[in-house]
Amino acid sequence: MRRVSETDNDRIRELKRQIDDQQYLQHAIDRLAQRLTGKLIEQRGEQQDGSRRPEQDQQW
């Protein structure tokens, strides 16, 4: 079993702080929504013209 390092503890503390920050959470949700919307639009375009761009699939 791996021991939790001080760096891991610092990262966990930072993530807990971010989770408690409503502004941070809203920004993160907005970023996710933008990425998902972009992907949906991209997929819809691929369905309409039948083409796919494999290099774009790997960006996720």
N, C-alpha and C positions, 0 to 999 in steps of 0.2 A: 504494500500500500504506500502510495506516494505521500510524503510529508508536505504540508502547505508551507511554502516559503514566505518570507516577509514581502516579497514582490507580489505574490498571489494575494496576501492579506491586504496590501495597499490597493490592488486592483478591485478586490471585493468591496472594500470600503468606498472606493470611487463609484462603483456600479450602484451600490446602495444609495449613495448621495444623489446620483442621477435619477434613480427611480423615484425618489422623493421630490424631485424638482419638476413641478408641473409644466413649466416652460420647456424644459429639455424633452420631457415626454411628448408634448404636443408637437415639437419640432421633429422628433423621431417618427411619430405617426404620420406627419405630413410628408416626410421624405419617403417613407414606405408607400404611402398612397400614390405619390408621384411615380415611383418606380413601377408599381403594379399597373397603374394606368398606362404608362408608356409601353409596358409589355403587352397589355391587352390590345392597345392600338396597333402595335407592331404585328401581333398575331393576326389581327383582323385583316390588316393589309396583306399579309402572306396568304391568307385564305382567299382573298379576292383575286390576287394575281398569280397565285400558285407557286410563287418563288419562295425560297428559304435562304437565309444567310447564316450558315453554321457558326461563323465566328461571333455572331451576336448572341447566340445561345450560350456561349461560354462566359459571358460577362457576369452572369448571376453567380 
